């Protein structure tokens, strides 16, 4: 297992609600994935499996995302804020 795969496993283990081997369960997580010089987010992740250097992430909508473990750069926990700020910063 490479150093980046170990780091991904440690991130998943620390952030998960439950873990069994290389399977991790989350209540409401967003995975941050490195894509070139920017990041992509995978929201509402409930289950992640780490196998052979690959991450298999499943969302609450049944969508599945597969990517290399070394691409995992962070995990955000909790729900995203649904409160929106009006256009020019004015409040009603």
C-alpha positions as CSV (number, residue, x, y, z in Angstrom):
1,X,0.0,0.0,0.0
2,X,1.5,3.4,-1.0
3,X,1.8,6.3,1.3
4,X,-1.1,8.2,-0.4
5,X,-3.3,5.1,-0.1
6,X,-2.5,5.0,3.7
7,X,-3.3,8.7,4.0
8,X,-6.7,8.1,2.2
9,X,-7.5,5.2,4.5
10,X,-6.6,7.2,7.6
11,X,-8.8,10.2,6.4
12,X,-11.7,7.8,5.8
13,X,-11.3,6.0,9.2
14,X,-11.1,9.3,11.2
15,X,-14.1,10.9,9.5
16,X,-16.4,7.9,9.3
17,X,-19.2,7.0,11.7
18,X,-18.4,3.3,11.5
19,X,-15.7,1.3,9.8
20,X,-15.2,-2.4,9.3
21,X,-11.9,-3.3,7.6
22,X,-11.7,-1.1,4.5
23,X,-15.5,-0.3,4.4
24,X,-16.6,3.1,5.9
25,X,-20.0,4.5,6.7
26,X,-21.0,8.2,6.9
27,X,-24.1,10.1,7.8
28,X,-23.6,13.0,5.5
29,X,-20.1,13.5,4.0
30,X,-18.7,15.3,1.0
31,X,-15.5,13.8,-0.5
32,X,-13.1,16.3,-2.1
33,X,-11.3,14.8,-5.1
34,X,-8.3,16.2,-6.8
35,X,-8.9,16.8,-10.5
36,X,-5.9,18.4,-12.1
37,X,-5.3,21.7,-10.4
38,X,-8.8,21.9,-8.9
39,X,-11.1,19.8,-6.8
40,X,-14.4,18.1,-7.4
41,X,-16.9,17.4,-4.6
42,X,-19.0,14.2,-4.3
43,X,-21.8,15.1,-1.9
44,X,-24.2,13.1,0.3
45,X,-21.8,10.1,0.5
46,X,-23.0,7.4,2.8
47,X,-20.7,4.5,2.1
48,X,-17.1,4.2,0.9
49,X,-15.1,1.0,0.2
50,X,-11.3,1.1,-0.3
51,X,-9.9,-1.8,-2.4
52,X,-6.7,-2.2,-4.3
53,X,-6.0,1.6,-4.3
54,X,-9.4,2.5,-5.6
55,X,-12.3,4.2,-3.8
56,X,-15.9,3.2,-4.4
57,X,-18.2,5.9,-3.0
58,X,-22.0,5.5,-2.9
59,X,-24.3,8.5,-2.3
60,X,-27.8,8.5,-0.7
61,X,-29.3,8.6,-4.2
62,X,-27.6,5.4,-5.1
63,X,-25.0,7.0,-7.4
64,X,-21.5,5.4,-7.3
65,X,-18.2,7.2,-7.9
66,X,-14.9,5.4,-8.5
67,X,-11.5,7.0,-8.3
68,X,-7.9,6.4,-7.3
69,X,-7.4,6.6,-3.5
70,X,-4.5,9.1,-4.0
71,X,-7.0,11.6,-5.4
72,X,-8.9,12.0,-2.1
73,X,-7.7,15.3,-0.6
74,X,-10.3,15.9,2.0
75,X,-13.7,15.1,3.6
76,X,-16.3,17.6,4.7
77,X,-18.8,16.4,7.3
78,X,-22.3,17.8,7.9
79,X,-24.9,19.3,5.7
80,X,-24.1,22.2,3.4
81,X,-25.9,25.4,4.4
82,X,-29.1,26.0,2.4
83,X,-29.2,29.6,3.6
84,X,-28.5,31.8,0.6
85,X,-27.3,35.4,0.6
86,X,-29.2,37.8,-1.6
87,X,-27.4,39.0,-4.8
88,X,-25.7,42.2,-3.7
89,X,-25.3,41.4,0.0
90,X,-28.5,43.2,1.0
91,X,-30.7,41.5,3.6
92,X,-34.5,41.7,3.3
